[in-house]
Amino acid sequence: MNPVEFLFEKLNEIHEDFFDISIRYEYDAEFDDHIVEILPYSAYRNNEVYASFELSLISQFSKLYPGQNLMFVSKGSLIEVEKPILILPSKIDQLFDWTKPVPKSGEKILTADSYYTLEEPNYHLAA
C-alpha cells in the first residue's frame, strides 16, 4: 500500500469516529509532503481522544514511510491545503445545507417525505 492509499484509509477511519470534524488532504509529490487539514480548530486542539488518534497515525506513518512528511494543520496555520485530493465534510455539514437561509417561525420546511411548520418554542412552565 502506498502512502496516499494508507492515509485515505486512516483518514476515513478517523472521520467515522468523529462526527464534528471535516478533513481535507493534499499530497505534494515534489516534496513528499502530506498535509491534512482538520476543522474546526477546537476539535483539532481541544480533543484528547482525537489527539491520540493523530499521534498514533503520525507514528505509524513515519515507521512505514520514512522520508515522507505528514503534517496536520487547521484554520490559521501557515501551511494550508490548497489542492485537496480527499475531502471529508463533517457529518453535521452533511446533514445541513448551510448555504440555505434558516427558516423563520411559521415557515414551511420541506423534508424528504413531508412538510413541517417551524413553530416558536414554548417557554411556559407546566403547572
N, C-alpha and C positions, 0 to 999 in steps of 0.2 A: 504494500500500500504506500503510495507516495504521500508527501506531507499535506498536500491540498486535500486529498481524499480523507486522510486521517482527521484533519481539522473540520471538514464538513461533517463527519460522523460525530465527533466530540462536541461540536458547537450545537448540533441538533439535539444531542442528549442534554446539554445544559439548558437549552431553550425549553425542552419539555418539562424540566424541573422547576423553572421559574416563570410564572405566568406574567410577571410585570416587566420583564426585560426585553429590549429589542437588540438584535445582534446584526452587525454588518461586518463583513470580512473581505479584505483585499489582499492579494498576493502580488508583490513586486518582484518579478523574476530577475531583474537586473541586479538587485542587491540581496536576493533570497530573504526578503522581509515579508512576514506575515503579520498583518495589522488587524486586530479585532476591536471593533468599537462596541461598547456596552452602554446602553441608555436605559433608564435615566441614571444620572450620576449617583444618586442616593443608593440605587441597587448595586452600583459598581463599587462604592466605597464603604457603605454602612451595613453591609450584609455579611456576617461572618460565615454563613453556610456557602454563599456564593464565593467568597474569598478562598475558602478551602478547595472548591472546585477549580478555581483559576490556578492556584498554586500547584495542585496535582497535575493539571493539564500542562502547565509550563515545564514541570519536572519530567513528565512522560515525553513530551515533545523534544526537549533538549537531549534526552538519552537516545531517542530513536533517530533524530535528525540533527546531528552535530553540524555546525556551520550554518544552520538556518536560524533566522531571528524571529522570535514570536513576541509581539508587543500587544498589550491590552491598553486601550485608551477610552476616554469618554469625552463628553462635551467640555470644551475649553482646553483640551490637550493641544500641545504644539504640533503633534503629528495627527493627521486626520485621515479617515477613509475617504478617498476621492473617487475610486472606481471599484465599487464592491462587486465581487463575484458571487457573494451569498448575502441575501437579506432575509432576516427572520424577524418580522414585526412581533411586538408583544401580543399576547393573547387578548389583552384589553383593546389594543388597536385593531385586532382582527374582528372583535365584536361590534365596534362602533365606527361609524364613518364620521371622523372629526371634521370633515370639510362641510358637513351639513349644519345649518343653524340648529340650536337647541330649541325644541318646541315650547311654546308658551302654554299656560294653563288654558284648557278648553280646546286646544288644537287636536286634530286627529293625528294619530301616529299609525303609519302603515307597517304592519309586521308581515311575516311570511304567509300567515293564513287569515288575518283579520285586521280590523281597525280597532284602536283603543283611543279613548279620550283621556288626555292628561288632566288630572284634577288637582286643585290646590290641596296641599297637605292639611289635615285636620289637627289642630293643636289643642283642641278642647279636651279637658280631662274627663274621663269617665266618672260618673257618680257612683 
